[in-house]
Amino acid sequence: MAVETIKSIAIDEARLLGELKTLSRITDCEQDPAKPEDVAVTRVVFSENDMKARAWLKQTALAAGLRVREDAVGNTFIRLEGTESELPVVGTGSHTDAIPFAGMYDGTVGVLGGLEALRAIKASGLKHQRGIELLMFTSEEPTRFGIGCIGSRLLAGTIDPEKADALLDKDEVSMAERRQACGFKGTLASVKLPEHYYSAFVELHIEQGPLLEREGVALGIVTDIAAPAGYKFLIEGFGGHAGALLMPDRKDALCAAAEIILSIEKNALATGSINTVATVGTCDVHPGAVNSVPSRVLLQVDIRDTDPARRESVMQRVRSEVDEIGTRRGVKVTETKVNADEPAQSSAHIVGLVESICQAEKISYKKMVSRAYHDSLFMARIAPITMIFIPCRNGVSHRPDEYSAPEAITQGARVLAATLAQLASE
């Protein structure tokens, strides 16, 4: 059946690429005339351009004869009906919000590739019992509220609705105020999906890493999604005049912070696993003057792994060394856990189905781990999932020069369509 299914699928490459380009122009960024090949996209959730992008997507879906609905946080559902409407539906989707000065493919390939997949299935005349639904998730990026995947967390019931509504942006405006000003009314408790709403969920995405391109492989089939844990370390020392405060008397918070940063790197490497990664992404120094000894430093740490026990073992070793650093340097170190999400495993059945489609079409593929996290991490709490990765040039993402080749995008959308059609017929 999988072989017959994909042979019936025809992706309109020109339409798909044209829509990606159209969406990329809905951005806060002006085009750099010196780099016309690079498209800088800033589209923060609930901003004016986010709302314009949503309106364009809904209009495009309705023009294709698909049903559209939204929930209280703005998750957008676009459905191709099946012959048995009472059955759980098959889902796909991603996000269209973008961090500042990002590229035009992250998330959008999954949304517009998913839309093209639905249109291709509809045009093919293939019969499927289950409905097939494209989902555009709200606020996958943490840009506005400091936490990612808010829409999918709410759908899966992994975040408290009241706490989500109370999240504040840098302007001290709450999620509740932002969403309601955009017309998304109702309680966030209503966003959680009923049990068994989805029978399967498959997300198409650029890899955001170099492996597929480096190895000359056409598609990645995701077996596991690593999950992040976030921490803050506040280091408080004793500052003063850079000239007058003698070296033996110093309790330099930044020097202590430097040792902590190196401890985090060392202990992540010490696991010996390529799936353990740790990053200190911000370092806020007070008072931040060249002639003043730093008295206070705030570090933000991101540590990810497919194995939560291994991830925690890294932090335990770091904590032991932090205690020693604090004592030796005479500084106070306070740790705060921001979040600790659980990794996800893909469905062996769905992975096998994507494999069979690739084999039938002689498409090279690689089973792989997603080290970036996506909305599928949270959809895995409520449905069997996998992800389909396509290569991106030099593994670059979250930059204006992010790029995926037209043939890779088209092939990914075609394999996605065949997968969805097959799952909807089961």
RODO-2510 file (C-alpha; in nm, 4 decimals, decimal comma):
residues 426
     n   res          X          Y          Z
     1     m     0,0000     0,0000     0,0000
     2     a     0,2820     0,2474     0,0849
     3     v     0,4371     0,1982    -0,2590
     4     e     0,1057     0,2585    -0,4349
     5     t     0,0356     0,5598    -0,2128
     6     i     0,3500     0,7575    -0,2922
     7     k     0,3170     0,6933    -0,6650
     8     s    -0,0204     0,8716    -0,6511
     9     i     0,1226     1,1798    -0,4793
    10     a     0,2266     1,4849    -0,6834
    11     i     0,3777     1,7870    -0,5064
    12     d     0,3471     2,1248    -0,6782
    13     e     0,7040     2,2425    -0,6214
    14     a     0,6564     2,5878    -0,7716
    15     r     0,3531     2,6546    -0,5520
    16     l     0,5271     2,5297    -0,2370
    17     l     0,8428     2,7321    -0,2952
    18     g     0,6390     3,0375    -0,3912
    19     e     0,4418     3,0161    -0,0682
    20     l     0,7600     2,9810     0,1375
    21     k     0,8870     3,2981    -0,0292
    22     t     0,5589     3,4802     0,0275
    23     l     0,5588     3,3911     0,3961
    24     s     0,9234     3,4986     0,4328
    25     r     0,8271     3,8507     0,3235
    26     i     0,5980     3,8848     0,6244
    27     t     0,8799     3,9961     0,8518
    28     d     0,9985     4,2818     1,0697
    29     c     1,3341     4,2781     0,8859
    30     e     1,4299     4,4813     0,5827
    31     q     1,6104     4,2981     0,3041
    32     d     1,9871     4,3589     0,2879
    33     p     2,0589     4,4736    -0,0700
    34     a     2,4160     4,3480    -0,0344
    35     k     2,2907     3,9935     0,0366
    36     p     1,9798     3,9378    -0,1755
    37     e     2,0158     3,5611    -0,1360
    38     d     1,9701     3,5866     0,2417
    39     v     1,6213     3,6384     0,3822
    40     a     1,6099     3,7688     0,7387
    41     v     1,2883     3,6796     0,9159
    42     t     1,1722     3,8193     1,2489
    43     r     0,8190     3,7133     1,3354
    44     v     0,7621     3,7095     1,7097
    45     v     0,4431     3,5480     1,8364
    46     f     0,1440     3,7860     1,8693
    47     s     0,3283     4,0620     1,6837
    48     e     0,1692     4,2435     1,3919
    49     n     0,3563     4,0301     1,1390
    50     d     0,2732     3,7083     1,3241
    51     m    -0,0941     3,7971     1,2890
    52     k    -0,0477     3,8838     0,9211
    53     a     0,1204     3,5463     0,8627
    54     r    -0,1649     3,3674     1,0388
    55     a    -0,4257     3,5490     0,8312
    56     w    -0,2420     3,4624     0,5083
    57     l    -0,2119     3,0953     0,6082
    58     k    -0,5808     3,0677     0,6927
    59     q    -0,6818     3,2359     0,3688
    60     t    -0,4557     3,0026     0,1691
    61     a    -0,5972     2,6941     0,3425
    62     l    -0,9579     2,8024     0,2912
    63     a    -0,8863     2,8653    -0,0775
    64     a    -0,7734     2,5008    -0,0982
    65     g    -1,1105     2,3844     0,0312
    66     l    -0,9836     2,2859     0,3762
    67     r    -1,1487     2,3449     0,7139
    68     v    -0,9844     2,5899     0,9562
    69     r    -1,0284     2,6463     1,3286
    70     e    -0,8285     2,8097     1,6088
    71     d    -0,8115     2,7528     1,9820
    72     a    -0,7738     2,9966     2,2720
    73     v    -0,3965     3,0330     2,2362
    74     g    -0,4051     3,0593     1,8571
    75     n    -0,3036     2,7067     1,7575
    76     t    -0,4440     2,6782     1,4051
    77     f    -0,5963     2,3504     1,2799
    78     i    -0,6393     2,2930     0,9049
    79     r    -0,8254     1,9735     0,8192
    80     l    -0,8773     1,7486     0,5204
    81     e    -1,1749     1,5322     0,6127
    82     g    -1,1721     1,1523     0,5915
    83     t    -1,4592     0,9190     0,5242
    84     e    -1,5065     0,8335     0,8942
    85     s    -1,5138     1,1586     1,0890
    86     e    -1,5483     0,9867     1,4273
    87     l    -1,2007     0,8294     1,4061
    88     p    -0,8947     0,9940     1,5633
    89     v    -0,7180     1,2063     1,3046
    90     v    -0,3627     1,1957     1,1678
    91     g    -0,1680     1,5132     1,2355
    92     t     0,1243     1,7048     1,0939
    93     g     0,2537     2,0580     1,1379
    94     s     0,5093     2,2944     1,2824
    95     h     0,5391     2,6679     1,3511
    96     t     0,5648     2,9992     1,1672
    97     d     0,6914     3,2241     1,4455
    98     a     1,0595     3,3109     1,4096
    99     i     1,3295     3,4419     1,6395
   100     p     1,4894     3,7768     1,5475
   101     f     1,6945     3,7633     1,2282
   102     a     1,6196     3,3992     1,1563
   103     g     1,5809     3,2270     0,8198
   104     m     1,2832     3,1338     0,6054
   105     y     1,2773     2,7527     0,6452
   106     d     1,2730     2,6724     1,0185
   107     g     0,9192     2,5603     1,1044
   108     t     0,7696     2,6991     0,7844
   109     v     0,8804     2,3960     0,5787
   110     g     0,6704     2,1816     0,8122
   111     v     0,3685     2,4101     0,7931
   112     l     0,3671     2,4850     0,4208
   113     g     0,5046     2,1408     0,3311
   114     g     0,2185     2,0017     0,5384
   115     l    -0,0318     2,2219     0,3592
   116     e     0,1021     2,1072     0,0224
   117     a     0,0827     1,7452     0,1429
   118     l    -0,2870     1,7884     0,2260
   119     r    -0,3559     1,9437    -0,1143
   120     a    -0,1614     1,6661    -0,2891
   121     i    -0,3564     1,3935    -0,1056
   122     k    -0,6830     1,5671    -0,1878
   123     a    -0,5881     1,5991    -0,5566
   124     s    -0,4733     1,2349    -0,5746
   125     g    -0,8214     1,1000    -0,5042
   126     l    -0,6781     0,8569    -0,2478
   127     k    -0,9435     0,7375    -0,0049
   128     h    -0,8637     0,7634     0,3636
   129     q    -1,0844     0,6896     0,6595
   130     r    -0,9197     0,9255     0,9057
   131     g    -0,9124     1,2999     0,8724
   132     i    -0,5688     1,4548     0,8159
   133     e    -0,4928     1,7726     1,0054
   134     l    -0,2244     2,0367     0,9677
   135     l    -0,1438     2,2153     1,2906
   136     m     0,0325     2,5507     1,3086
   137     f     0,1567     2,5733     1,6670
   138     t     0,1585     2,8998     1,8590
   139     s     0,4871     3,0208     2,0105
   140     e     0,7272     2,7377     1,9359
   141     e     1,0102     2,9863     1,9822
   142     p     1,0791     3,1209     2,3334
   143     t     1,1434     3,4750     2,2084
   144     r     0,8522     3,6566     2,3703
   145     f     0,7757     3,4602     2,6860
   146     g     1,1060     3,2853     2,7621
   147     i     0,9714     2,9332     2,7166
   148     g     0,9295     2,7440     2,3909
   149     c     0,6478     2,5273     2,2545
   150     i     0,3734     2,6955     2,4537
   151     g     0,1001     2,5900     2,2116
   152     s     0,1988     2,2237     2,2055
   153     r     0,2590     2,2156     2,5817
   154     l    -0,0981     2,3357     2,6316
   155     l    -0,2350     2,0873     2,3782
   156     a    -0,0602     1,8034     2,5620
   157     g    -0,1497     1,9332     2,9079
   158     t     0,2137     1,9575     3,0229
   159     i     0,1941     2,3201     3,1384
   160     d    -0,0513     2,4694     3,3843
   161     p    -0,2930     2,6942     3,1901
   162     e    -0,3013     2,9630     3,4598
   163     k     0,0778     2,9748     3,4778
   164     a     0,0964     2,9943     3,0998
   165     d    -0,1467     3,2859     3,0951
   166     a     0,0615     3,4615     3,3612
   167     l     0,3856     3,4425     3,1613
   168     l     0,5301     3,7893     3,1011
   169     d     0,7243     3,9284     2,8084
   170     k     1,0073     4,1840     2,8354
   171     d     0,7476     4,4640     2,8449
   172     e     0,5792     4,3001     3,1466
   173     v     0,2704     4,2186     2,9395
   174     s     0,1147     3,8804     3,0146
   175     m     0,0313     3,5986     2,7792
   176     a    -0,3357     3,6524     2,8656
   177     e    -0,3220     4,0165     2,7585
   178     r    -0,1260     3,9449     2,4408
   179     r    -0,3452     3,6613     2,3134
   180     q    -0,6737     3,8310     2,3977
   181     a    -0,5617     4,1502     2,2223
   182     c    -0,5077     3,9319     1,9135
   183     g    -0,8594     3,7932     1,9369
   184     f    -0,7818     3,4587     2,1003
   185     k    -1,0460     3,4405     2,3713
   186     g    -1,1523     3,1720     2,6152
   187     t    -0,9611     2,9896     2,8848
   188     l    -0,6295     2,8174     2,8153
   189     a    -0,7668     2,5108     2,9942
   190     s    -0,9818     2,4564     2,6837
   191     v    -0,6712     2,4104     2,4647
   192     k    -0,5845     2,0633     2,5955
   193     l    -0,6850     1,8018     2,3405
   194     p    -0,9230     1,5158     2,4228
   195     e    -0,7681     1,1755     2,4785
   196     h    -0,6863     0,9915     2,1538
   197     y    -0,7522     1,3006     1,9429
   198     y    -0,4565     1,2105     1,7179
   199     s    -0,3819     0,8551     1,6075
   200     a    -0,0372     0,9676     1,4826
   201     f     0,1620     1,2874     1,4362
   202     v     0,4462     1,3427     1,1856
   203     e     0,6442     1,6681     1,1625
   204     l     0,8501     1,7725     0,8599
   205     h     1,1465     1,9970     0,9452
   206     i     1,4884     2,1062     0,8290
   207     e     1,7579     1,9190     1,0192
   208     q     1,9189     2,2320     1,1701
   209     g     2,2416     2,0331     1,1789
   210     p     2,5083     1,9157     0,9331
   211     l     2,4794     1,5372     0,9333
   212     l     2,2486     1,4738     0,6372
   213     e     2,4374     1,7095     0,4067
   214     r     2,7761     1,5893     0,5312
   215     e     2,6878     1,2244     0,4709
   216     g     2,5022     1,2838     0,1437
   217     v     2,1746     1,1446     0,2794
   218     a     1,8422     1,2705     0,1450
   219     l     1,6150     1,2303     0,4493
   220     g     1,6417     1,1808     0,8219
   221     i     1,3908     0,9714     1,0146
   222     v     1,3859     1,0772     1,3784
   223     t     1,3965     0,7992     1,6368
   224     d     1,4400     1,0175     1,9478
   225     i     1,4023     1,3839     2,0399
   226     a     1,6429     1,5132     2,2995
   227     a     1,4949     1,7373     2,5649
   228     p     1,6378     2,0422     2,7355
   229     a     1,6762     2,1297     3,0979
   230     g     1,7288     2,4960     3,1775
   231     y     1,9097     2,6377     3,4790
   232     k     2,0230     2,9738     3,6102
   233     f     2,3327     3,0250     3,8235
   234     l     2,3550     3,3509     4,0156
   235     i     2,7094     3,4205     4,1352
   236     e     2,7450     3,6934     4,3985
   237     g     3,0900     3,8170     4,4936
   238     f     3,2444     4,1427     4,6074
   239     g     3,3114     4,4199     4,3580
   240     g     3,4979     4,7439     4,3634
   241     h     3,7385     4,9728     4,1835
   242     a     3,9520     4,7846     3,9305
   243     g     4,2598     4,9689     4,0457
   244     a     4,2070     4,9963     4,4183
   245     l     4,0706     4,6504     4,5011
   246     l     4,3814     4,4374     4,5555
   247     m     4,4016     4,0939     4,3974
   248     p     4,4229     3,8981     4,7273
   249     d     4,1049     4,0716     4,8470
   250     r     3,8927     4,0049     4,5432
   251     k     3,5842     3,7851     4,5198
   252     d     3,5419     3,8268     4,1470
   253     a     3,2041     3,6891     4,0404
   254     l     3,3016     3,6726     3,6723
   255     c     3,6164     3,4682     3,7390
   256     a     3,4039     3,2222     3,9371
   257     a     3,1494     3,2205     3,6553
   258     a     3,4245     3,1389     3,4060
   259     e     3,5204     2,8317     3,6073
   260     i     3,1561     2,7240     3,6267
   261     i     3,1176     2,7594     3,2490
   262     l     3,4229     2,5403     3,1917
   263     s     3,2918     2,2881     3,4461
   264     i     2,9666     2,2587     3,2519
   265     e     3,1537     2,2036     2,9254
   266     k     3,3942     1,9506     3,0791
   267     n     3,1235     1,7415     3,2441
   268     a     2,9062     1,7331     2,9327
   269     l     3,2042     1,6040     2,7335
   270     a     3,2854     1,3520     3,0053
   271     t     2,9700     1,1486     2,9389
   272     g     3,1278     1,0275     2,6151
   273     s     2,7894     1,0517     2,4433
   274     i     2,7351     1,2618     2,1324
   275     n     2,3774     1,3076     2,2534
   276     t     2,4808     1,5104     2,5587
   277     v     2,5175     1,8815     2,4867
   278     a     2,5431     2,1748     2,7249
   279     t     2,5535     2,5461     2,6566
   280     v     2,5918     2,8590     2,8644
   281     g     2,4081     3,0969     2,6356
   282     t     2,4003     3,4172     2,8392
   283     c     2,6332     3,5814     3,0887
   284     d     2,4981     3,8993     3,2483
   285     v     2,7723     4,0851     3,4346
   286     h     2,7098     4,3534     3,6978
   287     p     2,8011     4,6366     3,6945
   288     g     2,9450     4,5718     3,3479
   289     a     3,2141     4,8402     3,3493
   290     v     3,5717     4,7897     3,2337
   291     n     3,7130     4,9526     3,5472
   292     s     3,4926     4,7734     3,7997
   293     v     3,5430     4,4265     3,9448
   294     p     3,2294     4,2207     3,8713
   295     s     3,0203     4,1718     4,1830
   296     r     2,7360     3,9704     4,0349
   297     v     2,6938     3,7412     3,7347
   298     l     2,3891     3,5549     3,6051
   299     l     2,4474     3,2526     3,3805
   300     q     2,1734     3,0755     3,1847
   301     v     2,2425     2,7111     3,1078
   302     d     2,0834     2,4795     2,8514
   303     i     2,1653     2,1082     2,8790
   304     r     2,0081     1,8463     2,6513
   305     d     2,0121     1,4710     2,6187
   306     t     1,8049     1,1774     2,5030
   307     d     1,8672     1,0204     2,8456
   308     p     1,7330     1,2289     3,1367
   309     a     1,9370     1,0296     3,3919
   310     r     2,2595     1,1056     3,2049
   311     r     2,1575     1,4704     3,1783
   312     e     2,1016     1,4867     3,5525
   313     s     2,4353     1,3125     3,6228
   314     v     2,6111     1,5977     3,4414
   315     m     2,4362     1,8504     3,6626
   316     q     2,5241     1,6554     3,9771
   317     r     2,8936     1,6680     3,8889
   318     v     2,8660     2,0366     3,8029
   319     r     2,6988     2,1093     4,1369
   320     s     2,9817     1,9406     4,3241
   321     e     3,2379     2,1534     4,1440
   322     v     3,0297     2,4685     4,1863
   323     d     3,0337     2,4158     4,5636
   324     e     3,4125     2,3898     4,5567
   325     i     3,4489     2,6965     4,3330
   326     g     3,2201     2,9005     4,5545
   327     t     3,4074     2,8066     4,8707
   328     r     3,7524     2,8629     4,7215
   329     r     3,6656     3,1972     4,5669
   330     g     3,4465     3,3234     4,8497
   331     v     3,1395     3,3765     4,6341
   332     k     2,7781     3,2726     4,6814
   333     v     2,6266     3,0616     4,4021
   334     t     2,2504     3,0095     4,3775
   335     e     2,1056     2,7582     4,1305
   336     t     1,7511     2,7844     3,9929
   337     k     1,5915     2,5185     3,7742
   338     v     1,3883     2,6826     3,4983
   339     n     1,2538     2,3666     3,3367
   340     a     1,3400     2,0013     3,2745
   341     d     1,1502     1,8356     2,9923
   342     e     1,1436     1,4632     2,9230
   343     p     1,2906     1,3295     2,5958
   344     a     1,0629     1,1542     2,3480
   345     q     1,0875     0,8337     2,1474
   346     s     0,9340     0,7928     1,8062
   347     s     0,6825     0,5238     1,7161
   348     a     0,8581     0,2192     1,5689
   349     h     0,5560     0,1669     1,3441
   350     i     0,5652     0,5169     1,1951
   351     v     0,9441     0,5075     1,1588
   352     g     0,9080     0,1756     0,9754
   353     l     0,6408     0,3197     0,7489
   354     v     0,8609     0,6150     0,6479
   355     e     1,1467     0,3702     0,5895
   356     s     0,9323     0,1576     0,3585
   357     i     0,8336     0,4645     0,1553
   358     c     1,1973     0,5713     0,1215
   359     q     1,2986     0,2204     0,0186
   360     a     1,0209     0,1993    -0,2397
   361     e     1,1321     0,5289    -0,3942
   362     k     1,5055     0,4542    -0,3535
   363     i     1,5463     0,7622    -0,1337
   364     s     1,8505     0,7463     0,0917
   365     y     1,7716     0,7942     0,4587
   366     k     1,9293     0,7910     0,8012
   367     k     1,7705     0,7100     1,1352
   368     m     1,8790     0,9866     1,3681
   369     v     1,8265     1,1807     1,6884
   370     s     1,6795     1,5284     1,6891
   371     r     1,9039     1,7261     1,9190
   372     a     1,6984     2,0399     1,8726
   373     y     1,3576     2,0121     2,0328
   374     h     1,0322     2,0741     1,8529
   375     d     0,6583     2,0728     1,9154
   376     s     0,6654     1,6997     1,8395
   377     l     0,8434     1,6516     2,1727
   378     f     0,5184     1,7444     2,3468
   379     m     0,2873     1,5838     2,0918
   380     a     0,4650     1,2578     2,1790
   381     r     0,2932     1,2778     2,5190
   382     i    -0,0457     1,2295     2,3509
   383     a     0,0181     1,0480     2,0212
   384     p     0,2670     0,8208     1,8422
   385     i     0,5095     1,0480     1,6537
   386     t     0,8105     1,0765     1,4324
   387     m     0,9792     1,3578     1,2422
   388     i     1,1120     1,3722     0,8871
   389     f     1,4264     1,5819     0,8424
   390     i     1,5566     1,7327     0,5209
   391     p     1,9144     1,8633     0,4806
   392     c     1,9982     2,2294     0,5272
   393     r     2,3112     2,3901     0,3879
   394     n     2,6102     2,3680     0,6235
   395     g     2,3712     2,2733     0,9023
   396     v     2,2909     2,6428     0,9469
   397     s     1,9651     2,7513     1,1099
   398     h     1,8279     3,0516     1,3005
   399     r     2,0239     3,2759     1,0615
   400     p     1,9284     3,4661     0,7452
   401     d     2,1499     3,2361     0,5349
   402     e     1,9511     2,9294     0,6418
   403     y     1,8777     2,7327     0,3231
   404     s     1,7292     2,4066     0,2052
   405     a     1,7291     2,3072    -0,1622
   406     p     1,3990     2,3045    -0,3563
   407     e     1,4347     1,9357    -0,4423
   408     a     1,4905     1,8491    -0,0751
   409     i     1,1820     2,0434     0,0326
   410     t     0,9692     1,8850    -0,2402
   411     q     1,0915     1,5348    -0,1631
   412     g     1,0280     1,5838     0,2077
   413     a     0,6744     1,7048     0,1398
   414     r     0,6095     1,4083    -0,0898
   415     v     0,7302     1,1517     0,1641
   416     l     0,5281     1,3314     0,4321
   417     a     0,2149     1,3193     0,2146
   418     a     0,2570     0,9476     0,1471
   419     t     0,3116     0,8820     0,5188
   420     l     0,0023     1,0791     0,6205
   421     a    -0,2124     0,9120     0,3547
   422     q    -0,0996     0,5677     0,4650
   423     l    -0,1569     0,6420     0,8357
   424     a    -0,5008     0,7848     0,7560
   425     s    -0,5926     0,4604     0,5810
   426     e    -0,5028     0,2393     0,8775
***
